[in-house]
Amino acid sequence: MLSNKSPIKYRILEYVTKNYSSKREFYIRAGISRGTLDNKSGITEDTLSKLFAFDKYLSPLWVLTGEGEMMKNDQPVISEHGILPKPEANLWHLMDEKNIRIKELNDRIQEQSEIIRLLLATENKTNKINYRQFELYPK
């Protein structure tokens, strides 16, 4: 039931919904364990620390109390690329999203390549067995 979940988690989920295509994307980017926002228990100090370190614009006051605005607008974006003006920060954000998507697609390609390798190995074994049978038992 909705009322069993922490109000802090509800606010974080609101933030995630507005800023990310999925909770999975948010968990990956923020370095927060998957499912953290779905369970009914409270939220740890470690998780909040990761969240506020990840997004410098997210207002701790809003997350913790619901007061004020969700996002702080008066500070420059501080990222791994240094202090950036907002338009440039948005470009870095898009590049980061692109890199995450590329990694996901590369992982998928690796998984499918392994499946193809296994199928080919199975097919080669089958062909060798049929070939051996053909030699042993000519028509």
Secondary structure in CASP SS format (residue, H / E / C, confidence):
PFRMAT SS
TARGET T0000
AUTHOR 0000-0000-0000
METHOD secondary structure of the structure
MODEL  1
M C 1.00
L H 1.00
S H 1.00
N H 1.00
K C 1.00
S C 1.00
P H 1.00
I H 1.00
K H 1.00
Y H 1.00
R H 1.00
I H 1.00
L H 1.00
E H 1.00
Y H 1.00
V H 1.00
T H 1.00
K H 1.00
N H 1.00
Y C 1.00
S C 1.00
S C 1.00
K H 1.00
R H 1.00
E H 1.00
F H 1.00
Y H 1.00
I H 1.00
R H 1.00
A H 1.00
G C 1.00
I C 1.00
S C 1.00
R C 1.00
G C 1.00
T C 1.00
L C 1.00
D C 1.00
N C 1.00
K C 1.00
S C 1.00
G C 1.00
I C 1.00
T C 1.00
E H 1.00
D H 1.00
T H 1.00
L H 1.00
S H 1.00
K H 1.00
L H 1.00
F H 1.00
A H 1.00
F H 1.00
D C 1.00
K C 1.00
Y C 1.00
L E 1.00
S C 1.00
P H 1.00
L H 1.00
W H 1.00
V H 1.00
L H 1.00
T H 1.00
G C 1.00
E C 1.00
G C 1.00
E C 1.00
M C 1.00
M E 1.00
K C 1.00
N C 1.00
D C 1.00
Q C 1.00
P C 1.00
V E 1.00
I E 1.00
S E 1.00
E C 1.00
H C 1.00
G E 1.00
I E 1.00
L E 1.00
P C 1.00
K H 1.00
P H 1.00
E H 1.00
A H 1.00
N H 1.00
L H 1.00
W H 1.00
H H 1.00
L H 1.00
M H 1.00
D H 1.00
E H 1.00
K H 1.00
N H 1.00
I H 1.00
R H 1.00
I H 1.00
K H 1.00
E H 1.00
L H 1.00
N H 1.00
D H 1.00
R H 1.00
I H 1.00
Q H 1.00
E H 1.00
Q H 1.00
S H 1.00
E H 1.00
I H 1.00
I H 1.00
R H 1.00
L H 1.00
L H 1.00
L H 1.00
A H 1.00
T H 1.00
E H 1.00
N H 1.00
K H 1.00
T H 1.00
N H 1.00
K H 1.00
I H 1.00
N H 1.00
Y H 1.00
R H 1.00
Q H 1.00
F H 1.00
E H 1.00
L H 1.00
Y C 1.00
P C 1.00
K C 1.00
END
